[in-house]
Amino acid sequence: MKKQIAMMSLGVALLSSTLLANAQTTAGSAEKGKEAFFKNGCWGCHGFVGQGGVAGPKLAPEPKPIEYIQAFVRHTKGPMPPYSEKILSNQELVDIHAYLKSIPKGPDYKTIPLLN
């Protein structure tokens, strides 16, 4: 069992580095990422600005590293369906990541008078 887990971890690491190498050929575009986020229905579970919702976790304003997102999106076995490259290209994933990174943090609750 330990050997299988180690092999799976190695496989995910290799896949992640391959996807990252492919995805980094072109820098991410936040504008194109926003389009891809809406076109592919990410907003339905993760909210319009990646704030999270009932069905999907918070993704922004500080998204996980692109390597994690790529590995998860391609090989998830949870409630989110996996997205193959035929559905969501590596470049679209990089663009979505750029979009999520571009979303500003909300104000600190301490700066909102009504909350103090």
N, C-alpha and C positions, 0 to 999 in steps of 0.2 A: 504494500500500500504506500509506504514512504517513497519507494522508488517511482511509483506512478505519479505521485504528487510532485516529486522533484522533476520528472520528465515533463509534466504539464507546465510547471513553472518555467523551465528552460524554453519550452515551446512558445509560451506567451512572451517571454523576454525577447526571443529571436524575432518573433512576429512583430512585436512592438518596435524593435529597432529597424526592421525592414520597412514597416509602414511609415515610421518617422522619416527615414531617409527619403522615401518616395514623396512624402507630403512636404518636406522642406525644400523641394525643388522650386516652389513658388511661394512667396510670402502670403500670409493670409490677408484677406480683405474683409474688414468689418461690415462694409456695405453688402458685399456678396454673401457674407455669412448670415446676415439678417434675413436676406431673401431665402437662403437655403433653410434656415431655421423655421421659417413660416411655410415654405413650399413642402417640406418633408414632415410637417405636423409636429415638430418638437414642442411647439408652444402648447399643444393640447394637454400635455402632461406636466411640462416644466414651466408653464406660465409665459406670458408675452415677453418678459424681460429676464427669463431664466430664474425667477424668484422661487420656483418650486410650487407644487400643488398637492392635491390629494394623491394623485397617481405617480408623480415624478418628483425626485429631489431637487433641491436648489442647485443651480449650475453657475450662477453669476452673483456678484461681480468678480469673484475670485475662483475661476474654474480650475479643476484639477489639471495637471500637465497633459499636454496633447497626447503623449504616449499612452497614458491611462485611458483617455477618452477613446482613442482609436482602438485599443485592445478591447475595451468594454463594448463599444458600439458594434464591433464585428462579431464578438463571441459571447454576448450575454446569454445567460440561461434563465434569467429571472422574468419578471412580468413584461419588461421591455423586449420587443422582438429584435433580433440581430438585423443589422442593415449591411448587406453586401455592397461591394464596390459598384455593382450594377445599379443599385438604388441610390447610394450616397457615395460619391467619389472621395478619394483621399483629399483632394483639393477642397471639396465642399466641407469636409470635416475641419480642415485647417482654417477655412474661412469662418465656420461656425465658432470655432475656438476664438478667433480674432474678435468676432462680434461679442461673445460672452465677456472677453477681457475688456472690451470697450465700454461696457455698461458701468456707469459710475456707482460708487457706494452711496447708499442712502445716508441721510444725516444721522449723527449720533443722537440717540434718544434724549440725552442730557441737554441738547441744544433746542429741544422742542418744548416751549413753555407749557403747553397743555399737558404734557406728560410729567411735569415736575411739580 
